[in-house]
Amino acid sequence: MEYPIRHLKETDYDDLIHLWRRAGLTHRPHGRDSLQSMSAEFSRAETCILGMYDGSEMIGSIIGTSDGRRGWLNRLAVDPDYRGKGLAGILIKDAENFLRGFGIKVIAALIEDENLPSISAFQKENYICGENILYFSKRSSPED
C-alpha cells in the first residue's frame, strides 16, 4: 500500500508533534520545537518537513535541511503501528531527493543512541555510523 507524502505547513504543527509523541521522539516544546521556532523552518526554501499519511492521519515524518555544504536529516518518525513496512526508507529517500535538488552530495543524520528504530532505518539505507565523530553542541538554553 502506498501512503502519500507532502510538504508540511505551519498548520500541520499539532499533528507533527502528536506523531513525534506516538513515535517516542523527544522534543523541546518550549524551545526549538515550539511552533514559534518551527514557523521559520516551515518556510525555509532549503528545508523540507515531510509528512506521510494514511488518509487524514499523519503516520510518518522527516526533516531535511541544508547548511549549503551538507544535508542533514532529522526527526525521522514512523507511527509504531506502521513500522516494519519500509516507510522510514521511503521518507529518507524523499528527503534525500529534495536535498540533492540543491546540489547536496553529502547527507548526514543525527540520531540519539537510544533511538533504535531510526538507527536501523538509516543502516538499511546504507548510512554509515561515524564512530570516530563526537557531537558537540552549544545551546542558548536546555530547550534549544
trRosetta pair geometry for C-beta under 8 A, 3 or more apart (Angstrom, degrees):
i j d omega theta_ij theta_ji phi_ij phi_ji
3 52 4.9 61 119 176 121 100
3 53 6.0 -178 179 72 94 41
3 54 5.5 -48 -123 -72 116 69
3 59 6.4 -72 -166 55 156 128
3 60 7.3 101 107 20 144 120
3 87 6.7 9 38 -124 136 117
3 90 7.9 126 56 92 96 155
4 52 7.2 166 91 -149 38 58
4 53 5.4 -16 67 52 86 101
5 50 5.4 11 -178 -178 108 114
5 51 6.9 168 -150 84 62 38
5 52 4.9 -27 -94 -94 83 74
5 53 7.6 170 -87 9 34 77
5 60 7.8 -48 -104 83 98 112
5 90 7.2 -165 -45 137 140 108
5 91 7.0 172 -116 -103 138 70
5 94 5.5 -78 120 -108 161 173
6 50 7.1 162 84 -149 24 70
6 51 6.1 -21 62 60 72 86
6 53 7.4 0 14 -6 101 119
7 48 6.0 -94 -114 -149 96 84
7 49 6.8 82 -162 64 67 61
7 50 6.3 -51 -99 -97 46 63
7 51 8.0 72 177 17 8 82
8 12 4.1 -112 -160 69 101 148
8 16 6.2 72 -167 -68 163 126
8 42 6.8 -88 106 -126 82 100
8 49 4.5 -69 50 109 109 100
8 50 6.7 168 -12 -121 92 10
8 51 4.6 87 -68 -18 108 113
8 61 7.3 7 -32 -130 143 112
9 12 5.4 107 54 -1 59 100
9 42 5.9 83 -155 -174 38 128
10 13 5.8 -8 -174 -35 49 112
10 35 7.3 81 -163 -165 92 93
10 38 7.6 150 -118 110 76 93
10 39 5.5 31 -112 -122 124 75
10 42 4.8 176 -61 70 74 170
10 43 7.8 -3 -44 -42 109 93
12 15 5.2 -61 -169 48 70 113
12 16 5.6 77 132 -31 88 103
12 51 6.1 -121 175 -31 149 154
12 58 7.3 111 -170 -70 109 145
13 16 5.6 -60 -149 34 30 114
13 17 6.4 25 158 -15 67 105
13 35 5.1 63 174 -112 163 94
13 38 6.4 139 -119 88 113 137
13 42 7.9 -71 -69 -62 96 140
14 17 5.9 -55 -148 38 31 109
14 18 6.3 34 152 -21 64 107
15 18 5.5 -53 -147 36 32 115
15 19 6.5 35 153 -21 64 103
15 51 7.3 45 110 -136 120 149
15 58 4.6 112 156 3 113 136
16 19 5.8 -53 -152 33 31 111
16 20 6.5 32 151 -19 64 104
16 49 7.4 -9 -114 167 149 122
16 51 6.8 -102 -89 -89 90 118
16 58 6.7 -71 -81 135 48 167
16 61 5.8 94 -136 -100 88 165
17 20 5.6 -50 -148 34 35 113
17 21 6.5 36 153 -20 65 102
17 27 6.7 -140 -134 82 83 166
17 29 7.2 64 -139 -101 135 105
17 33 7.4 120 -104 161 101 112
18 21 5.8 -54 -153 34 31 112
18 22 6.5 30 151 -16 64 106
18 58 7.5 114 74 59 102 117
19 22 5.7 -56 -148 39 34 110
19 23 6.0 23 157 -12 69 113
19 51 7.8 170 -10 -133 163 99
19 58 4.9 -80 -59 109 134 111
19 59 7.3 179 -126 -124 120 12
19 60 7.4 -175 -171 -83 141 9
19 61 5.7 114 102 -5 148 122
19 77 5.5 122 137 117 103 136
19 79 6.4 -82 -144 -70 87 86
20 23 5.8 -63 -143 45 28 106
20 25 4.2 -75 -164 61 87 118
20 27 5.3 52 136 -38 149 135
20 61 7.5 -54 -62 53 80 136
20 75 7.0 -45 -102 -157 115 102
20 77 5.4 -105 -100 -88 57 164
21 24 7.8 43 178 -68 29 24
21 25 7.5 -77 -63 51 24 75
21 27 7.8 -74 -65 17 70 122
22 79 5.5 -7 119 -127 132 78
22 80 6.6 -133 156 5 87 93
23 77 3.9 161 48 -160 172 101
23 78 6.3 119 -117 58 123 32
23 79 6.2 -91 -72 -93 88 33
23 80 6.6 170 -112 -39 51 76
23 117 7.9 -121 -172 72 95 149
24 80 7.6 68 -13 -58 107 114
24 115 7.9 166 105 -119 105 82
25 75 6.5 68 -162 -140 159 71
25 77 5.4 -73 -26 -91 135 119
25 115 7.5 34 -106 -113 73 127
26 112 7.2 49 25 -20 118 164
27 33 4.2 -140 180 136 101 177
28 31 4.0 -31 142 51 124 107
28 32 5.3 55 70 41 125 79
28 33 4.7 132 61 18 63 105
28 34 7.5 -58 115 -32 75 76
28 142 7.8 -170 -129 127 127 63
28 143 4.4 147 -178 -164 120 66
28 144 7.0 -148 124 -58 162 12
29 33 5.6 -53 -83 93 38 103
29 34 5.8 84 175 -87 45 68
29 143 7.9 -73 60 -152 38 115
30 34 6.0 39 -138 -68 16 118
30 143 4.7 -77 86 -134 84 153
31 34 6.3 152 54 -16 14 103
31 37 6.6 25 145 -31 40 161
31 141 6.1 -155 -108 82 124 108
31 142 7.4 -142 -50 96 152 48
31 143 2.5 167 -41 136 125 91
31 144 4.6 -127 -178 -64 127 44
32 37 5.1 -147 -147 147 33 155
32 38 7.7 87 160 -61 55 77
32 143 6.8 172 1 140 70 70
32 144 5.0 93 -40 -146 104 49
33 37 6.7 4 6 70 9 127
33 38 6.4 25 -153 -49 38 118
34 37 4.7 89 55 11 84 101
34 38 6.7 -169 84 -2 40 90
34 143 7.9 33 -30 159 108 125
35 38 6.0 -65 -138 47 27 103
35 39 6.3 50 157 -48 64 94
36 39 5.9 -37 -155 1 26 118
37 40 7.1 -59 179 25 38 102
37 41 7.6 26 136 -9 66 111
38 41 5.0 -56 -157 38 57 117
38 42 6.2 63 147 -29 80 96
38 49 8.0 70 -173 -85 109 161
39 42 5.9 -50 -154 26 32 113
39 43 7.1 8 156 -2 62 109
40 43 6.3 -75 -157 45 33 99
40 44 6.5 47 150 -44 70 99
41 44 5.7 -39 -144 8 36 116
41 47 5.3 -107 -168 138 74 165
41 49 6.5 82 133 -46 105 128
41 63 7.3 -10 170 -148 135 128
41 65 7.7 -61 -144 -90 103 118
42 47 7.7 -90 -88 99 11 125
42 49 6.1 -56 -105 26 65 139
44 47 3.9 58 78 14 114 114
44 65 7.5 23 99 -127 144 93
46 65 6.5 60 124 -160 91 61
46 66 4.2 -102 -180 48 114 104
46 68 7.9 -32 -139 -63 159 61
46 102 6.2 63 -128 -99 87 159
47 63 6.9 -13 -169 -170 99 90
47 64 6.8 162 -154 87 50 57
47 65 4.8 -5 -107 -104 87 78
47 66 7.5 -142 -69 16 54 73
48 62 7.9 20 105 98 96 86
48 63 7.2 171 88 -152 55 44
48 64 4.5 9 51 52 97 104
48 94 7.8 -133 132 132 150 90
48 95 5.9 -170 77 -124 124 74
48 98 4.3 -19 -20 161 151 169
48 99 7.7 -114 13 -49 117 73
49 61 7.1 -1 180 -168 76 107
49 62 7.9 -170 -148 91 43 42
49 63 5.1 -7 -106 -107 75 82
50 61 6.3 165 88 -149 59 57
50 62 5.3 -1 54 55 105 82
50 63 7.7 -175 19 -83 71 34
50 64 7.4 29 -7 3 109 102
50 91 6.2 172 95 -148 129 88
50 94 5.8 128 -135 109 170 129
50 95 6.2 -131 7 -71 135 89
50 98 7.8 -161 -50 -26 124 149
51 58 4.9 -55 -168 -132 117 112
51 60 7.1 143 -163 84 46 57
51 61 5.1 -14 -103 -98 63 90
52 58 7.1 102 68 -159 48 64
52 59 5.5 -66 100 68 93 81
52 60 3.5 7 42 57 122 106
52 61 6.9 -145 13 -63 79 43
52 78 7.8 -8 55 -113 135 80
52 87 6.2 161 122 -174 167 114
52 90 7.3 91 -100 96 143 118
52 91 6.0 -91 -34 -79 128 106
53 56 6.9 -24 -164 -133 122 12
53 57 6.5 138 -155 73 73 45
53 58 5.8 -47 -95 -98 74 47
53 59 6.5 124 -128 12 21 89
54 57 5.1 -21 66 66 84 103
54 59 4.9 47 -3 -25 102 138
54 82 7.2 -164 -31 -89 136 138
57 79 7.9 9 148 -48 112 160
58 61 6.6 22 172 -53 118 105
58 79 7.9 145 114 -46 58 117
59 78 6.7 19 149 -157 76 65
59 79 4.4 -74 -151 8 71 123
59 81 7.8 -86 -140 70 109 93
59 82 4.8 62 177 -7 124 161
59 87 7.2 -54 119 176 109 162
60 77 6.4 174 -148 93 49 62
60 78 4.6 -2 -104 -106 96 70
60 79 6.8 -95 -59 -2 61 78
60 82 6.9 -103 -51 95 100 142
60 87 5.2 -146 -66 149 153 121
60 88 7.1 -155 -141 -85 128 52
60 90 8.0 68 114 74 164 102
60 91 5.3 -136 151 -62 126 138
61 75 6.3 -37 114 133 104 102
61 76 7.5 -178 92 -142 56 30
61 77 4.9 8 50 51 89 101
61 91 7.2 100 139 -145 8 144
62 73 6.1 -20 -176 -162 113 98
62 74 7.6 136 -169 73 65 39
62 75 6.4 152 -141 89 37 75
62 76 4.8 10 -104 -100 94 68
62 77 7.5 -175 -69 21 55 63
62 91 4.3 141 -15 160 129 114
62 92 6.7 179 -111 -78 164 46
62 94 7.5 137 54 71 132 100
62 95 4.8 -95 116 -47 131 140
63 73 7.2 144 80 -158 54 48
63 74 4.6 -28 69 70 107 88
63 75 4.5 46 8 44 108 118
63 95 7.6 72 112 -125 13 137
64 71 6.2 -6 -170 -176 96 109
64 72 7.1 157 -155 81 49 50
64 73 5.5 -17 -100 -100 75 71
64 74 7.9 168 -81 24 30 70
64 95 3.5 167 -54 -166 130 103
64 96 7.5 -149 -117 -54 144 30
64 98 5.4 127 81 74 149 126
64 99 5.3 -121 171 -48 127 108
64 107 8.0 -26 -142 -145 106 118
65 71 7.1 157 83 -158 40 61
65 72 4.9 -16 62 59 90 100
65 74 7.1 2 7 12 108 113
66 70 7.4 176 -147 89 62 35
66 71 5.2 -33 -95 -101 77 69
66 72 7.4 176 -85 15 28 77
66 99 5.8 154 -71 -136 106 92
66 102 5.3 -65 -68 88 170 158
66 104 5.6 -129 -117 -69 116 136
67 70 5.7 6 43 53 105 78
67 72 6.9 54 -19 -15 100 115
69 104 8.0 83 132 -125 21 84
69 106 7.4 -8 144 52 73 115
70 104 6.8 85 -159 -152 20 108
70 106 4.9 -46 -121 90 85 103
70 107 7.2 153 -176 -99 73 30
70 108 6.0 3 171 8 123 109
71 95 8.0 154 164 146 128 91
71 96 7.4 123 110 -124 156 54
71 99 3.6 49 -116 -166 148 150
71 100 7.9 -50 -37 -51 155 52
71 102 7.7 136 -81 59 108 119
71 104 4.1 85 -40 158 108 155
71 106 6.9 174 25 94 76 49
71 107 4.0 -23 73 -109 112 82
71 108 7.1 155 84 21 58 61
72 107 7.4 -171 -70 -158 19 65
72 108 5.8 -23 -109 71 64 82
72 109 7.2 129 -166 -99 59 37
72 110 6.9 2 -163 -5 107 99
73 76 6.6 30 154 -48 107 106
73 92 6.5 33 -151 -131 161 78
73 95 5.5 104 -112 118 106 146
73 96 7.7 -27 -67 -64 130 72
73 107 6.4 48 -22 171 105 105
73 108 7.3 -163 22 97 80 34
73 109 4.3 -32 68 -96 99 92
73 122 7.9 163 85 -102 136 115
74 109 7.1 167 -73 -147 45 71
74 110 6.1 0 -99 51 91 95
76 88 5.9 65 173 -149 123 100
76 91 6.3 141 -137 103 92 133
76 92 6.8 4 -110 -72 134 87
76 109 7.4 -4 -14 -148 124 132
76 111 8.0 -25 34 -99 113 104
76 118 5.1 133 72 -123 117 105
76 121 6.3 -153 142 84 149 149
76 122 7.7 172 15 -54 163 96
78 82 5.5 -119 172 86 98 101
78 83 5.3 124 107 -85 122 75
78 87 5.2 130 -125 87 132 117
78 88 5.1 -89 -31 -65 135 88
78 91 7.5 -159 -70 -1 98 143
78 117 7.1 -130 45 155 103 136
78 121 7.8 145 -4 -79 128 149
79 82 4.7 63 68 17 93 108
79 83 7.5 -142 90 -34 47 78
80 83 5.7 -31 -148 -6 39 119
82 85 6.0 -65 175 22 70 130
82 87 5.7 4 142 8 111 156
83 87 7.6 -105 -108 39 36 111
83 88 7.7 23 -128 -28 76 112
83 117 6.3 -71 -132 -139 137 132
86 89 5.0 -44 -171 36 74 120
86 90 6.4 80 134 -25 82 96
87 90 5.5 -51 -152 32 40 114
87 91 6.5 40 151 -18 69 102
88 91 5.7 -55 -152 37 34 111
88 92 6.3 37 150 -21 67 105
88 117 7.3 -177 -66 157 156 94
88 118 7.4 -163 -153 -114 142 53
88 121 3.6 -68 126 -134 144 140
88 124 7.9 94 87 55 112 129
89 92 5.5 -51 -145 35 33 114
89 93 6.3 32 156 -18 65 105
89 121 6.3 -150 -58 -163 65 88
89 124 5.9 -77 -81 106 117 119
89 125 5.5 169 -127 -72 85 105
90 93 5.9 -55 -148 37 30 110
90 94 6.4 29 154 -19 64 106
91 94 5.8 -55 -148 36 31 110
91 95 6.4 26 156 -14 65 107
92 95 6.0 -61 -151 40 29 107
92 96 6.2 32 151 -21 66 108
92 121 6.6 169 -38 150 134 107
92 122 7.0 162 -111 -100 148 64
92 125 5.0 -82 111 -77 155 168
93 96 5.5 -52 -145 36 32 115
93 97 6.3 35 156 -21 65 103
93 125 7.3 -153 -57 -132 79 127
94 97 5.7 -51 -149 34 31 112
94 98 6.6 36 151 -21 62 102
95 98 5.5 -49 -151 32 35 116
95 99 6.5 30 153 -14 66 106
96 99 5.9 -61 -150 41 31 107
96 100 6.1 32 154 -21 68 108
96 107 5.7 -99 -118 -19 86 176
97 100 5.7 -52 -141 36 30 112
97 101 6.7 44 153 -30 60 99
98 101 5.8 -53 -166 20 31 118
98 102 7.8 18 144 -9 59 100
99 102 5.9 -57 -165 34 44 107
99 104 4.3 -51 159 53 94 141
99 107 5.8 115 92 -98 154 117
100 103 7.4 63 -173 -74 43 9
100 104 5.9 -100 -89 60 36 80
100 105 7.8 74 -119 -86 78 41
104 107 6.3 82 135 -70 120 86
108 127 8.0 118 -137 -148 45 118
109 118 7.6 -157 156 166 136 111
109 122 5.3 -131 52 -110 154 146
109 127 6.1 -7 21 -154 119 162
110 135 6.8 102 -135 -118 111 147
111 115 5.3 -126 -177 69 93 123
111 118 4.8 -171 -134 113 124 124
111 119 5.6 157 132 -73 152 72
111 122 6.7 -136 -39 2 147 147
112 115 4.7 91 65 -11 84 110
113 119 7.9 43 -145 -66 40 136
115 118 4.3 4 137 30 115 116
115 119 6.2 139 96 -23 72 88
116 119 5.4 -53 -140 37 36 114
116 120 6.1 37 161 -20 68 106
117 120 5.8 -57 -150 38 29 112
117 121 6.3 30 154 -21 65 107
118 121 5.5 -52 -144 35 34 112
118 122 6.3 27 160 -13 67 105
119 122 6.2 -61 -150 40 27 104
119 123 6.3 27 153 -19 63 110
119 129 7.7 13 -149 -76 99 125
120 123 5.7 -57 -146 37 30 112
120 124 6.4 32 155 -21 64 105
121 124 5.8 -56 -153 33 30 112
121 125 6.7 15 152 -7 63 109
122 125 5.7 -62 -148 45 36 105
122 127 4.0 -41 167 44 96 138
123 126 7.8 54 -178 -70 34 15
123 127 6.4 -83 -79 59 33 81
123 129 7.7 -20 -85 -31 95 99
130 133 3.9 33 119 2 119 122
139 142 6.7 93 114 -91 143 25
139 144 4.5 164 -161 74 99 106
140 144 4.9 69 44 -7 87 159
141 144 5.2 103 52 -8 71 102
